[in-house]
Amino acid sequence: MNKLFTLLGTGLFLSITSCNDQHEVIPPPLPVAELECSCKGTVDGVFKEYTDSCRYDNEKTISSSGLSFASYTTEIKNTALTEGFEIEIKEIQWLDGGNNLPTTAEWEDYFLGNMSPEYYVDDNLSHNGVTIKYIDAFGTLWISDTVSGCSSIDFSFIKMELDSDATGNYMKFKGIFNCPLRNALGDTICVENGVVKTSFKRE
């Protein structure tokens, strides 16, 4: 009988020891898109740079019977979100399959095919183009225009790269630009040697 208790005790000990020896399985970390956030340039003769906060947005018009449309916006501002730049590009068109989104391939092809967009003026001229908005330290909104008075008016994407993580799909880019900016009163200032590094988000 003592031998039986001894064997049972030994078995129980080995069972507990075996359970304690099991290793915890830790899943690998999820991939995270490496996104840059900066915009700098000379605004009305003064160098400005913003690197604190980037936000991504879009506006979609979805159709089940025809073409759907979308424009994409990225903001690069200071910590208080009171001053900085906004870049908008439009507009991609696609036949929606029920996801309310262009496919990743359609989205990527759109950007790679628009490396040197014109500045957007109005829908009567074209639905396509890039718009730059700037909010200055006094809260005044300035919007890109094609009026004369500045030495250069141009915009070019010089780098595009698709990236993704659990939060969505991103088109990372670097752009360079020069343009006039006009406020609601009709005053004009110039942005020169602008450089922006940020992303557009598909979702």
N, C-alpha and C positions, 0 to 999 in steps of 0.2 A: 504493500500500500504506500509506504514511504517513497518507494521508487517511482510509483505512479504519480504522486504529487510532485516529485522532483522533475519528472519528464514534462508534466503539464506546466509547471512554473517556468522551466527552461523554454518551452515552446512559446508561452505568453511573452516572455522577455524578448525572445528573438523577433516575435511579431511586432512588438512595440518599437524595438530598435530598427526593424525594417521600415516601419512607417516614418520614423524620424529621419531616416536617411534619404527620403525622397526629396529631390531638388525642385524648387519652385521654378516654373517656366515663365520667364519674363518676355513678353512679345517685343519685337524690335520697334524702335521709335518710328512714328509716322513721318513721311517726308514733309518738309516745310519749304515752300517756295522762297527763294532768296530775292527779296524785293528791295530795290533802291528807292530813295525818296529825297530828291533835291531839285531845286530850280534856282538858277542865278542869272544875273544879267545887269546891265546898266540901264536904269529907268530914269528918264529925264535928267541924265548926267550923274546919277548917284548909283553906286554899286549896291545891289540887293541880293541876298541869298537866303533861301528858306530850306530847312532840312528837318523840321520838327515833326510834321504830321502830314500823312497822305491818306486821302479817302477816295473811294472809287464808286461810281454811280453809272447808271444807264437809263435810257428812256426808250421803250419799245412800243410799237404799234403792231399788234398781232392780227393776222387775217387767216381765216380757215379756207378762204376761197381764192386768194390771190397772194401777191407779194406782201411779206412782212418787212418792217423797217426797224432799225435801231441806231441810236447814237450813243457814244461812250464818253465819259468825263472822268478826269482825275484832278484832284485838288492837292496842291503843295503849299502848306501854310505854316505860320508860326504856332507855338504851343497853344495860345489862346484862340486860334482859328479866326483871328480878326484881320489878318493881313497875309497876302500871298497871291499865288497864281492858280488859275484853273485852265486846263486844256481840254477842249472838246473836239471830237472828230465825228463826222457823219457823212453819209449814212449807209450802212450795210443793208442789202436787200436779200431776202431768201424766201423760199417756199417752206413754210413751217410744217413739220410733221407731227405736231401735237405737243412738242416739248417747250414751246414758247421761247426757243433759242435756236440760233444758227448752229449747225454742227461745228465741232472743233476745227475740222478741215476748212469749212466755209469761212469761219472766223479768221483763221490764220491766213488764208489766201487773200482775204479782204485787206488786211494790214500790209502784207508783203507786196500787194499790188498798188499800194498808196504811199510809197516812200517819200514822195514830194508833193503833198496836197496843196491845192490853192487855199487862200483864206476864204472862209465862208462870208458871203455878203448878204444875200437873202434868197428865199425860195424861188422868187421870180427869175433869178439868174441861174441858180443851181441849188439842188438839195444837198450837195456834197461840199466838203471843205473842213478846214480846221478853224476854230475860234479860240482866241486867248483872252481871258479875263484877268484883270488885276485889281485887287483891293488894296489901297494905300493905307498909310498909318492913320489917316483921318477918316477912314471908312468909305472913301469915294470909290465907286466902281468905274473902271475903265475897260473898254472892250475894243478888241482889235478892229481896225478899219483899213481900207485901202486908199485913204486920202493921201495926197502928197505931203511933203514936209519933212520926211525922214529919209536918211541916206539909202536905206535898203528895206525891201519888203519881201521876205522869203521865209519858208519853213521847210525843213527836211528832217526825216527820220534817218539817222545814220546807223541805227542798230535796232533789230527786232528779234525777240526770242520768246517762244512759247514756253510757259512753265505752269505747273499745277500742283495743288496739294488738296487736303481735305476740305478747304474752304472754297475751292473753285479753280477756274482756269484764268491765267493771267498772260497778257501780252506785254512783256517787259520791253522798254524802249529807251533809247537816247535820242533826243531831238535838239536841233539848233535852230534859232529863229531871230529875226529882226522884224519889227513892225511898228506902225503907229498905233496908239491907243487913244480912244476918244471917250469923254465922259458925257453925261446927260446935257451939259451946258454947251457942248460942242468944242470944248477945249481939247487940244491934242498934245500928247507927249510921245516920246520915242523909246522903244525898248531896243537896245543894241547888244549884240553878242550874247543872246540868251542861250542857255544850256539847261535842258531838263532831262532828268533821269528818274523815271517812275514807271507805272504800268496802267493798262486798262484791264478791267475785269469783265469776263463774259457774262457771268450770272447776275 
